[in-house]
Amino acid sequence: MDSTMPMRFSDSSSSGRPGAVTGTVIQRIEQRQVQLGQKLQDMTQKLASREAALKLRLQQFKDQKKASKVSDFSSMLNKINQNRTDMMVKHLDLMGQILDKVDKRVTEASSSGQNTASASAVLVSARTAVTTARNAVIAQSQKDYTIDVSSESTARNDAKVVSDKLHTDLLSTYKLVIDAKQAVISAIRAAIASLKGVPSGTKN
């Protein structure tokens, strides 16, 4: 497993319905960011504690080269999780920006008399999918993959168990990002159908 694929957590999503973001939604986003900051701080402290416990166990290994490899591998697993969730959040941020632009054009079309009910409904579904994926990615980013070594003789298997779990968890989370991407594509297609004949410079 490499470390190049998909925690800074910004939130570019708008409200659940098409249109401008309301003050209530902005407040909710700010509260979520504060809560996330606290969770990240707690996660950092927890990770440091588990890494310290692992270091103490590894100091008891007779084979210190083996102990060093286990320590490095454990650190790598947590780094992979961070790198991949970072990348997923970037993808979701971009999706949110795209939806904002599509939302604006659909609103313009509605103001010009076009029937945009279908496009609006699909936009809501897309935003929901993006939010669901974002929540899953944030939850995934907070998971700890520090290896829990039972003994020197089981260290290799202990490492494999944690590595396999990371792989499974990342695949499950990334599937939600893919689902969100497909929902955004559907929203774009629905918007295109609604925007036929609407000049791009139309204002609300």
MARKEDREN-184314 format. One record per residue (C-alpha): x, y, z; residue in one letter; residue number from 1. Coordinates in Angstrom, 3 decimals. Layout:
BEGIN
east: X, north: Y, up: Z, code: A, pos: NUM $
...
***
This chain:
BEGIN
east: 0.000, north: 0.000, up: 0.000, code: M, pos: 1 $
east: 1.545, north: 3.294, up: -1.044, code: D, pos: 2 $
east: 1.118, north: 6.718, up: 0.552, code: S, pos: 3 $
east: 0.297, north: 8.712, up: -2.580, code: T, pos: 4 $
east: -3.474, north: 8.272, up: -2.796, code: M, pos: 5 $
east: -6.307, north: 9.832, up: -0.962, code: P, pos: 6 $
east: -6.707, north: 16.547, up: 7.011, code: M, pos: 7 $
east: -7.137, north: 19.888, up: 6.517, code: R, pos: 8 $
east: -10.890, north: 20.150, up: 6.772, code: F, pos: 9 $
east: -12.490, north: 23.084, up: 5.110, code: S, pos: 10 $
east: -16.154, north: 23.005, up: 4.184, code: D, pos: 11 $
east: -17.190, north: 24.529, up: 0.877, code: S, pos: 12 $
east: -20.704, north: 23.109, up: 0.800, code: S, pos: 13 $
east: -23.756, north: 25.359, up: 0.817, code: S, pos: 14 $
east: -27.194, north: 24.793, up: 2.220, code: S, pos: 15 $
east: -29.249, north: 21.750, up: 1.363, code: G, pos: 16 $
east: -31.491, north: 23.720, up: -1.024, code: R, pos: 17 $
east: -30.427, north: 25.717, up: -4.089, code: P, pos: 18 $
east: -29.780, north: 29.398, up: -3.496, code: G, pos: 19 $
east: -27.621, north: 31.543, up: -1.266, code: A, pos: 20 $
east: -26.113, north: 30.184, up: 1.929, code: V, pos: 21 $
east: -28.120, north: 31.411, up: 4.900, code: T, pos: 22 $
east: -26.683, north: 32.810, up: 8.118, code: G, pos: 23 $
east: -27.886, north: 29.714, up: 9.940, code: T, pos: 24 $
east: -25.928, north: 27.446, up: 7.610, code: V, pos: 25 $
east: -22.802, north: 29.585, up: 7.947, code: I, pos: 26 $
east: -23.118, north: 29.397, up: 11.731, code: Q, pos: 27 $
east: -23.524, north: 25.631, up: 11.539, code: R, pos: 28 $
east: -20.392, north: 25.335, up: 9.399, code: I, pos: 29 $
east: -18.395, north: 27.476, up: 11.860, code: E, pos: 30 $
east: -19.586, north: 25.350, up: 14.778, code: Q, pos: 31 $
east: -18.609, north: 22.194, up: 12.893, code: R, pos: 32 $
east: -15.116, north: 23.586, up: 12.265, code: Q, pos: 33 $
east: -14.676, north: 24.373, up: 15.975, code: V, pos: 34 $
east: -15.828, north: 20.886, up: 16.925, code: Q, pos: 35 $
east: -13.499, north: 19.395, up: 14.327, code: L, pos: 36 $
east: -10.557, north: 21.364, up: 15.685, code: G, pos: 37 $
east: -11.202, north: 19.917, up: 19.138, code: Q, pos: 38 $
east: -11.516, north: 16.401, up: 17.726, code: K, pos: 39 $
east: -8.215, north: 16.782, up: 15.869, code: L, pos: 40 $
east: -6.519, north: 17.947, up: 19.058, code: Q, pos: 41 $
east: -7.913, north: 14.978, up: 20.973, code: D, pos: 42 $
east: -6.856, north: 12.643, up: 18.167, code: M, pos: 43 $
east: -3.300, north: 14.024, up: 18.191, code: T, pos: 44 $
east: -3.024, north: 13.448, up: 21.936, code: Q, pos: 45 $
east: -4.425, north: 9.930, up: 21.640, code: K, pos: 46 $
east: -2.049, north: 9.072, up: 18.800, code: L, pos: 47 $
east: 0.962, north: 10.381, up: 20.733, code: A, pos: 48 $
east: -0.059, north: 8.279, up: 23.728, code: S, pos: 49 $
east: -0.392, north: 5.074, up: 21.684, code: R, pos: 50 $
east: 2.884, north: 5.706, up: 19.860, code: E, pos: 51 $
east: 4.613, north: 6.178, up: 23.214, code: A, pos: 52 $
east: 3.140, north: 2.890, up: 24.460, code: A, pos: 53 $
east: 4.318, north: 1.127, up: 21.279, code: L, pos: 54 $
east: 7.813, north: 2.553, up: 21.716, code: K, pos: 55 $
east: 8.008, north: 1.153, up: 25.241, code: L, pos: 56 $
east: 6.979, north: -2.327, up: 24.055, code: R, pos: 57 $
east: 9.443, north: -2.228, up: 21.179, code: L, pos: 58 $
east: 12.284, north: -1.376, up: 23.550, code: Q, pos: 59 $
east: 11.781, north: -4.829, up: 25.034, code: Q, pos: 60 $
east: 12.451, north: -6.573, up: 21.699, code: F, pos: 61 $
east: 15.672, north: -8.556, up: 21.511, code: K, pos: 62 $
east: 15.888, north: -7.777, up: 17.803, code: D, pos: 63 $
east: 16.023, north: -3.978, up: 17.702, code: Q, pos: 64 $
east: 16.231, north: -3.911, up: 13.906, code: K, pos: 65 $
east: 12.873, north: -5.642, up: 13.857, code: K, pos: 66 $
east: 11.591, north: -3.196, up: 16.447, code: A, pos: 67 $
east: 12.700, north: -0.262, up: 14.287, code: S, pos: 68 $
east: 10.903, north: -1.681, up: 11.242, code: K, pos: 69 $
east: 7.697, north: -2.152, up: 13.216, code: V, pos: 70 $
east: 7.888, north: 1.434, up: 14.489, code: S, pos: 71 $
east: 8.495, north: 2.826, up: 11.010, code: D, pos: 72 $
east: 5.690, north: 0.729, up: 9.524, code: F, pos: 73 $
east: 3.269, north: 1.881, up: 12.222, code: S, pos: 74 $
east: 4.098, north: 5.524, up: 11.523, code: S, pos: 75 $
east: 3.709, north: 4.919, up: 7.803, code: M, pos: 76 $
east: 0.181, north: 3.515, up: 8.228, code: L, pos: 77 $
east: -0.992, north: 6.648, up: 10.029, code: N, pos: 78 $
east: 0.728, north: 8.807, up: 7.406, code: K, pos: 79 $
east: -1.019, north: 6.921, up: 4.604, code: I, pos: 80 $
east: -4.367, north: 7.505, up: 6.278, code: N, pos: 81 $
east: -3.626, north: 11.216, up: 6.635, code: Q, pos: 82 $
east: -2.435, north: 11.608, up: 3.033, code: N, pos: 83 $
east: -5.390, north: 9.781, up: 1.536, code: R, pos: 84 $
east: -8.027, north: 11.522, up: 3.605, code: T, pos: 85 $
east: -6.351, north: 14.845, up: 2.764, code: D, pos: 86 $
east: -6.741, north: 14.018, up: -0.907, code: M, pos: 87 $
east: -10.361, north: 12.949, up: -0.501, code: M, pos: 88 $
east: -11.216, north: 16.226, up: 1.223, code: V, pos: 89 $
east: -9.633, north: 18.161, up: -1.657, code: K, pos: 90 $
east: -11.819, north: 16.243, up: -4.110, code: H, pos: 91 $
east: -14.915, north: 16.988, up: -2.017, code: L, pos: 92 $
east: -13.993, north: 20.664, up: -1.739, code: D, pos: 93 $
east: -13.809, north: 20.835, up: -5.524, code: L, pos: 94 $
east: -17.187, north: 19.104, up: -5.827, code: M, pos: 95 $
east: -18.677, north: 21.679, up: -3.470, code: G, pos: 96 $
east: -17.290, north: 24.514, up: -5.588, code: Q, pos: 97 $
east: -18.724, north: 22.961, up: -8.741, code: I, pos: 98 $
east: -22.136, north: 22.574, up: -7.117, code: L, pos: 99 $
east: -22.054, north: 26.224, up: -6.035, code: D, pos: 100 $
east: -21.514, north: 27.293, up: -9.661, code: K, pos: 101 $
east: -24.214, north: 24.955, up: -10.953, code: V, pos: 102 $
east: -26.562, north: 26.181, up: -8.212, code: D, pos: 103 $
east: -26.013, north: 29.783, up: -9.307, code: K, pos: 104 $
east: -26.839, north: 28.998, up: -12.924, code: R, pos: 105 $
east: -29.953, north: 27.015, up: -11.978, code: V, pos: 106 $
east: -31.142, north: 29.935, up: -9.862, code: T, pos: 107 $
east: -30.594, north: 32.237, up: -12.837, code: E, pos: 108 $
east: -32.590, north: 29.884, up: -15.039, code: A, pos: 109 $
east: -35.426, north: 29.781, up: -12.514, code: S, pos: 110 $
east: -35.480, north: 33.591, up: -12.385, code: S, pos: 111 $
east: -35.830, north: 33.696, up: -16.163, code: S, pos: 112 $
east: -38.898, north: 31.467, up: -16.055, code: G, pos: 113 $
east: -37.318, north: 28.080, up: -16.732, code: Q, pos: 114 $
east: -38.683, north: 25.006, up: -14.952, code: N, pos: 115 $
east: -35.728, north: 23.971, up: -12.765, code: T, pos: 116 $
east: -37.557, north: 21.744, up: -10.248, code: A, pos: 117 $
east: -35.832, north: 18.596, up: -11.467, code: S, pos: 118 $
east: -32.373, north: 20.175, up: -11.485, code: A, pos: 119 $
east: -32.960, north: 21.644, up: -8.019, code: S, pos: 120 $
east: -33.928, north: 18.242, up: -6.631, code: A, pos: 121 $
east: -30.835, north: 16.609, up: -8.100, code: V, pos: 122 $
east: -28.681, north: 19.398, up: -6.679, code: L, pos: 123 $
east: -30.036, north: 18.701, up: -3.201, code: V, pos: 124 $
east: -29.243, north: 14.998, up: -3.630, code: S, pos: 125 $
east: -25.715, north: 15.834, up: -4.784, code: A, pos: 126 $
east: -25.076, north: 18.106, up: -1.814, code: R, pos: 127 $
east: -26.353, north: 15.392, up: 0.516, code: T, pos: 128 $
east: -23.978, north: 12.866, up: -1.078, code: A, pos: 129 $
east: -21.035, north: 15.260, up: -0.714, code: V, pos: 130 $
east: -21.895, north: 15.926, up: 2.932, code: T, pos: 131 $
east: -22.224, north: 12.196, up: 3.647, code: T, pos: 132 $
east: -18.850, north: 11.530, up: 2.050, code: A, pos: 133 $
east: -17.222, north: 14.444, up: 3.871, code: R, pos: 134 $
east: -18.466, north: 13.210, up: 7.250, code: N, pos: 135 $
east: -17.130, north: 9.727, up: 6.481, code: A, pos: 136 $
east: -13.736, north: 11.115, up: 5.430, code: V, pos: 137 $
east: -13.470, north: 13.207, up: 8.586, code: I, pos: 138 $
east: -14.327, north: 10.157, up: 10.692, code: A, pos: 139 $
east: -11.744, north: 8.114, up: 8.779, code: Q, pos: 140 $
east: -9.056, north: 10.751, up: 9.276, code: S, pos: 141 $
east: -9.501, north: 10.496, up: 13.032, code: Q, pos: 142 $
east: -8.823, north: 6.763, up: 13.174, code: K, pos: 143 $
east: -5.589, north: 5.525, up: 14.718, code: D, pos: 144 $
east: -3.597, north: 2.786, up: 12.984, code: Y, pos: 145 $
east: -0.752, north: 2.513, up: 15.467, code: T, pos: 146 $
east: 0.178, north: -1.178, up: 15.640, code: I, pos: 147 $
east: -0.838, north: -2.970, up: 18.829, code: D, pos: 148 $
east: 2.061, north: -5.381, up: 19.283, code: V, pos: 149 $
east: 1.219, north: -8.412, up: 21.406, code: S, pos: 150 $
east: 4.742, north: -9.813, up: 21.464, code: S, pos: 151 $
east: 7.944, north: -9.860, up: 19.453, code: E, pos: 152 $
east: 7.004, north: -13.174, up: 17.857, code: S, pos: 153 $
east: 3.599, north: -11.901, up: 16.680, code: T, pos: 154 $
east: 4.744, north: -8.445, up: 15.555, code: A, pos: 155 $
east: 4.618, north: -9.283, up: 11.837, code: R, pos: 156 $
east: 1.075, north: -10.614, up: 12.030, code: N, pos: 157 $
east: 0.002, north: -7.744, up: 14.296, code: D, pos: 158 $
east: 1.247, north: -5.297, up: 11.682, code: A, pos: 159 $
east: -0.589, north: -7.114, up: 8.888, code: K, pos: 160 $
east: -3.886, north: -7.021, up: 10.803, code: V, pos: 161 $
east: -3.689, north: -3.237, up: 11.173, code: V, pos: 162 $
east: -2.522, north: -2.743, up: 7.582, code: S, pos: 163 $
east: -5.421, north: -4.806, up: 6.239, code: D, pos: 164 $
east: -7.881, north: -2.831, up: 8.360, code: K, pos: 165 $
east: -6.534, north: 0.456, up: 7.016, code: L, pos: 166 $
east: -6.882, north: -0.810, up: 3.456, code: H, pos: 167 $
east: -10.485, north: -1.928, up: 4.026, code: T, pos: 168 $
east: -11.443, north: 1.298, up: 5.799, code: D, pos: 169 $
east: -9.976, north: 3.504, up: 3.073, code: L, pos: 170 $
east: -11.740, north: 1.579, up: 0.317, code: L, pos: 171 $
east: -15.075, north: 1.889, up: 2.133, code: S, pos: 172 $
east: -14.607, north: 5.632, up: 2.643, code: T, pos: 173 $
east: -13.395, north: 6.260, up: -0.900, code: Y, pos: 174 $
east: -16.490, north: 4.539, up: -2.277, code: K, pos: 175 $
east: -18.599, north: 7.302, up: -0.718, code: L, pos: 176 $
east: -16.398, north: 9.911, up: -2.418, code: V, pos: 177 $
east: -16.987, north: 8.167, up: -5.749, code: I, pos: 178 $
east: -20.733, north: 8.092, up: -5.044, code: D, pos: 179 $
east: -20.611, north: 11.835, up: -4.374, code: A, pos: 180 $
east: -18.754, north: 12.407, up: -7.640, code: K, pos: 181 $
east: -21.434, north: 10.519, up: -9.564, code: Q, pos: 182 $
east: -24.137, north: 12.583, up: -7.828, code: A, pos: 183 $
east: -22.377, north: 15.798, up: -8.864, code: V, pos: 184 $
east: -22.173, north: 14.587, up: -12.463, code: I, pos: 185 $
east: -25.916, north: 13.879, up: -12.381, code: S, pos: 186 $
east: -26.544, north: 17.381, up: -11.031, code: A, pos: 187 $
east: -24.497, north: 18.905, up: -13.855, code: I, pos: 188 $
east: -26.428, north: 16.940, up: -16.449, code: R, pos: 189 $
east: -29.786, north: 17.936, up: -14.936, code: A, pos: 190 $
east: -28.680, north: 21.575, up: -14.855, code: A, pos: 191 $
east: -27.629, north: 21.496, up: -18.500, code: I, pos: 192 $
east: -31.082, north: 20.241, up: -19.441, code: A, pos: 193 $
east: -32.677, north: 23.098, up: -17.456, code: S, pos: 194 $
east: -30.329, north: 25.776, up: -18.780, code: L, pos: 195 $
east: -31.094, north: 25.352, up: -22.462, code: K, pos: 196 $
east: -31.673, north: 28.780, up: -23.933, code: G, pos: 197 $
east: -30.624, north: 30.646, up: -20.772, code: V, pos: 198 $
east: -27.829, north: 33.217, up: -21.430, code: P, pos: 199 $
east: -24.796, north: 32.726, up: -19.200, code: S, pos: 200 $
east: -24.930, north: 36.367, up: -18.129, code: G, pos: 201 $
east: -28.456, north: 36.170, up: -16.733, code: T, pos: 202 $
east: -28.657, north: 37.761, up: -13.297, code: K, pos: 203 $
east: -30.955, north: 37.021, up: -10.366, code: N, pos: 204 $
***
